[in-house]
Amino acid sequence: MNKILRTTLSLLILGLALFPAGEASAQTQFTVTGLVTDAKTGEPVPFASVALVGRRVGTLSDENGRFSLTTKSLTDSLAVSSLGYATLRRYIDKERTSQAVDFKLESAGNALQEVVVRAGENPAFRVLRQVRKNRLLNDRNRLSAYECDSYVKTEIALSHVSDKMRKNPLIRRINEAMSRQDSLLDDEGHRLLPMLASESVSRYYLRSNPQRVREEVRKTRIKGVAVDDAGVSSQLLGGTGLVNQNFYNNYIPILGKDFASPIGDNWKNWYEFFLADTTQIGDRTCFEIQFEPKRPEDLTFVGKVWIDTLSFALCQIEARVGAGANLNYVRRLTIEQELEPTTDSASGSVATTGWLPVSLRLMADLVGVGKQSLGMRAQITLHNSNVVVNRPYPVAFYDQPIELSDTVATPNERFWSSVQRDLAGSDSLNRSDQKARQLIDSLRRVPVVRTAEAIGQIAVTGFYQLGGVDLGPYPYLFAYNTVEGLRTRLGFRTNEHFSRTWIIRGYGAYGTLDRRFKYGLELDYMLSRRRWTLLGTRISSDLERLGLTPELIGGNRMFYALSRFGRYRGAFNNHQREVFLRTEPVKGILITTTLGRRTFQPLFPFHYRVDPDLEDQSPLRSDILDTYWSVEARLSRKEKYVLDGNERITLGTKRAPVLTIRYTRGAKALGGDYSYSRITMRAQQMLRLGPLGQMTYLLSAGYTPSTLPAPLLFPHVGNPTPLLTVNTFNRMQFYEFVSDRFVAVHVQHKFEGLLFNRIPGIRKLNWRLVANADALWGSESRANRNVETYKPLPGGTKPVHIGVLNGRVPYVELGYGIDNIFKIFRIQGIHRLTYLGTTHNGMPVDKFVIKGSASFSF
């Protein structure tokens, strides 16, 4: 699971038991008064706009230039603007309930570039066309490289507690341990419970061709509930990755969705615009353009942009997600950016080469399921400085995408004082931040909080940390099936507190019906973290199902756990030994070499001919001893990941496929029963298609020219369970078909709200249409078919046969369904279009089935 999502879910789960009761019984009112005058003449400036920076709270000065602003909470600054004057910002005290601040506005002296407006045309259109025309001059994508110092502050707090939750006994116990004065309020007067407060300083590097990123996290300080690992948190919360949206692009990726940009190529199809005024941003005169979506349910923004009148570059933007957007768990989301021009550091030219963001802020209010659900407030603030452009480093410099300083978490107050002075400014540890850190320290001392932290960790990660050992995962703890009866499994893994070089994983399992003990043990030695080089060995003895081993299902933990329940057809005992070496010699290319030995001992009536040329006169055998070596290359050119102790967790790839190629060689010389060659390939990718939604595909293929028993060929992964599982054949039985050559494709398309958003009534439900297509082309040579026997076994039992596909007729499934039911559930119908009637073992084929699944997505 994505580590960011894991951390967020941990905090939400923890918050179900940890919210202090209620909003403030008497909400405090803050009042700011003042006078707005002309700096040269001293004359009052009437009807000037007065607003809190970062809030949609403001007022106008009266005809005498005086104003009074009353609100439930303050930000740290107030901004005043008026036509013909430069915008002026002044610091205010967020804690004072009453204060007076006067403003003296300077005249905006820059001449405006001429804008020609066509008759009957919205005057904002002319400006926006010029923005797109000048994009190649202003967009930071034109830079060959850039680097900068980045300061990032992340704050997460729980909010919006219901009356029902206030009665929770755990909440009452927390309130007894914390005073009523220990509280923070949001801009709506709701009481907040801080859960995380972090600051991070990095040096960020980007190279355009080839596209590479490197981030050196120099220092981090973190206070958080359910957040103990400074190393992982530093990688997730540092740098510009979370708030570095480029509005010159057509679509802005946020929370896994693509939002249409108000200054993208298709601005006219998505938004309504209003050219409001010209205003002063620093020393630049800018057009102020307001925008709102044409259709509120679309993934679009509401807000303002400020465009430089000379260069038509984006100077500033305030964009918030529309209230009607088809987006889960989000009550409010706002992005603010300020950009400044850069000069070519390589040539020494003073000419502008592109605009980079120097100040960014992302604020989000998240909610759970239901009107009375718990909420979460998250805010990320970023400042960039010391920018250097067009000085790319050698490609090898970017091989380590994220690198932590040896002293990343070491306290250093002198360092942070310099950060506040030179980089972060007033955003660094203000009074609200200091109070939040004190609250977090108080909260973590409450015993019930520590208990809830452990429960949240188990619920999200599947493991319980006990010093240097993690116990789990819990989905494998119990199962019940017709072969083992009640299966109990206990597992563990070591973490970095045990050792950063030695990694041990293992488990033990026992079945009450077969009365057999199963086990697995793996020992790895970390040779290099930079090249991610591991030398390891593993040993296991367990019950498996033909066509459903962990290798075949690709690590789908929940599907594998559920497959151990019920009637356990195709069961066999597998004793396996392997030695492997894994390394990443070049960024994005992971090589794994393996030497192994495994057995196949079926618990169902399966036999094969030892000498197929003798046909029915051939001796029969059921077990197989396979010895082999393999080489696998995994290519993931744009994959991002973080280091979580002794594990490397992928954050996915950016619009690039992940390719895997594996060659396996069976060897009689190593003691096995067969010598053979086998090659497998797979490619998978998620494609973001803007307004059309998202498409994912998995393309796989395999071929072996050797003559082998069916278990050593390619059993295809069926899924007769009620659980909908992508990248399987949901209407195929377990081990229904086997091939010695095949091509399979799984395609899934999520239309998001493209269609349902246009249907009255359904639009309010936020349902989303999904569709899938799964196809398999496979066949088996005559030589491999002759290995299979049809001769009755001793006692008259008929042997189990595995079906064979007609190479000219593909196996095809098509599906369609509704996603996002109650924001969680998905119901999908699956049609099986070919190979109807009965299976090879005489079982009837269901042409249609409805399956369900549950998942969390925005």
Buried (B, 14 or more C-beta within 10 A) or exposed (E): EBBBBBBBBBBBBBBBBBBBBBBEEEEEEBBBBBBBBBBEEEEBBBEBBBBBBBBEBBBBBBEEBBBEBEBBBBBBBBBBBBEBBBBBEBEBEBEEEEBEBEBBBEEBEBEEBEBEEEEEEBBBBBBBEBBBEBBEBBBBEBBBBBBBBBBBBBBBBBBBBBEEBBEBEBBEBBBEBBEEEBBBBBBBBBBBBBBBBBBBBBBBBBBBEEEBBBBBBBBBBBBBBBBEBBBBBBBBBBBBBBBBBBBBBBBBBBBEBBBBBBBBBEBEEBBEBEBEBBBBBEEBBBBBBBBBBEBBBBBBBBBBBBBBBEBBBBBBBBBBBBEBBBBBBBBBBBBBBBBBBBBBBEEEEEEBBBBBBBBBBBBBBBBBEEEEBBBBBBBBBBBBEEBBBBBBEEEEEBBBBBBBBEEBBEEEEEBBEEBBEEBBEEBBBBEBBEBBBBBBEBBBEBEBBEEBBBBBBBEBBBBBBEEEBBBBBBBBBEBBBEBBBEBBBEBBBBBBBBBEEEBBBBBBBBBEEBEBEBBBBBBBEBBEBEBBBBBBBBBBBBBBBBBBBEEBBBEBBBBBBBBBBEEBBBBBBBBBBBBBBBBBEEBBBBBBEBBBBBBBEBBBEBBBBBEBEEEEEBEBBBBBBBBBBBEBEBBBBBBBBBBBBBBBBEBBBBEBBBBBBBBBBBBEEBEBBBBBEBBBBBBBBBEBBBBBBBBBBBBBBBBBEBBBBBBBBBBBBBBBBEBBBBBBBBBBBBBBBBBBBBBBBBBBBBBBBBEBBEEEEBBEBBBBBBBBBBBBBBBBBEBBEBBBBEEEBEEEEEBBBBBBBEEEEBBBBBBBBBBBBEBBEBBBEBEBEEBEEEBBBEEEBEEEBEBEBEEBBB
